[in-house]
Amino acid sequence: MFIEDLSITKIIDISCGDSHCLALSHVYAWGNNTMGQCGQGHTSTPITKPKKVLGLEGVSVQQITAGTSHSLAWTAVPTDRSALLAYKNVPMTSQVLSSIKLVIHFIFHSD
C-alpha cells in the first residue's frame, strides 16, 4: 500500500500491529487508536494519516515494534546479539530483564 504522506520520507523500519502501523524515520504512527497506541495523547479518534509520535522529538530511535494494542520505540540496539539470543528460551523474570541492556520507550500505555 502506498502511503502518500510518507512518499518523500526515507523509511528505515516499519512495523504493523493488529490495527495500527509504525514507520521509522522520525516515528510515525497511524491506525486504530483506541488504546492510544499511535502516541498522540488521546484515544478518542483513529489516526487516518501518519503522524509523528508525540514526545519523541530529538530522541534517537533505532527500531520500532507495533503489537496488538501497544507500540515500542527502541532507543538502543543490542551490542551483543548472542547474549540476547540466549534469553530467547528463558522465561522473562525481572532478573533476566535487568540484565538485557536495551532502552525501550513505551509510546503509550493504557489505563
C-alpha positions in Angstrom: 0.0 0.0 0.0 1.4 3.4 -1.0 1.3 6.0 1.8 1.3 9.3 0.0 2.1 11.3 3.2 5.4 9.4 3.6 6.3 9.4 -0.1 9.3 11.7 0.2 10.4 10.3 3.6 13.2 7.8 3.9 11.7 5.0 5.9 14.2 2.9 7.9 11.9 0.4 9.5 8.2 -0.4 9.5 6.1 -2.4 11.9 2.4 -3.3 11.9 0.3 -4.3 14.9 -3.3 -5.7 14.8 -4.8 -2.4 13.8 -2.1 0.3 13.6 1.2 0.8 11.8 4.5 2.5 12.7 7.2 3.8 10.3 10.7 4.9 11.4 12.3 8.0 10.0 11.1 10.0 12.9 8.5 7.7 14.5 5.2 8.0 12.6 2.0 6.1 13.6 -1.5 5.7 12.2 -4.5 3.4 12.5 -6.9 2.5 15.2 -6.0 4.5 18.3 -8.5 3.2 20.9 -5.7 2.3 23.3 -3.5 5.3 22.4 -1.1 3.1 20.5 -0.5 5.9 17.9 1.1 8.1 20.6 -1.0 11.2 20.0 -2.0 11.7 23.7 -5.6 10.7 23.2 -7.8 7.6 22.5 -10.8 9.5 21.1 -10.3 9.1 17.3 -8.4 6.9 14.8 -5.3 8.4 13.2 -6.1 8.2 9.5 -2.8 9.6 8.2 0.8 9.1 9.5 1.6 11.5 12.3 4.8 12.0 14.3 4.5 10.4 17.7 4.4 13.0 20.4 7.3 13.1 22.9 10.0 11.5 20.7 11.4 14.7 19.1 15.1 14.6 19.5 15.2 11.0 20.7 17.4 8.7 18.6 15.1 5.8 17.9 16.8 2.7 16.4 13.9 0.3 15.9 10.1 0.2 16.3 7.7 -2.5 17.3 3.9 -2.5 17.0 1.9 -5.0 19.0 -1.7 -5.8 19.5 -2.6 -2.5 21.2 0.8 -1.1 22.0 3.9 0.4 20.4 7.6 0.5 21.4 10.4 2.7 20.3 13.9 1.1 20.9 16.5 3.8 21.6 19.4 1.3 21.7 20.2 -1.8 19.7 21.7 -4.9 21.2 25.5 -4.8 21.3 25.9 -8.5 21.9 23.3 -10.3 19.8 24.5 -13.8 21.0 23.7 -12.8 24.6 20.3 -11.5 23.6 19.5 -14.8 21.7 20.5 -16.7 24.8 17.5 -15.2 26.6 15.1 -16.3 23.8 14.2 -19.6 25.6 14.4 -18.3 29.1 11.3 -17.1 31.0 11.4 -13.3 31.3 11.9 -12.7 35.0 12.9 -9.4 36.5 16.5 -10.7 36.9 16.7 -11.6 33.2 15.1 -8.3 32.1 17.5 -6.3 34.2 20.5 -7.9 32.5 19.3 -7.0 29.0 21.0 -3.7 28.2 18.4 -2.2 25.9 16.5 1.0 26.4 12.9 0.9 25.3 10.4 3.8 25.3 6.8 3.0 25.5 4.9 5.2 23.1 1.8 4.7 25.0 0.4 2.9 28.0 -3.2 2.0 28.6 -5.0 2.9 31.8 
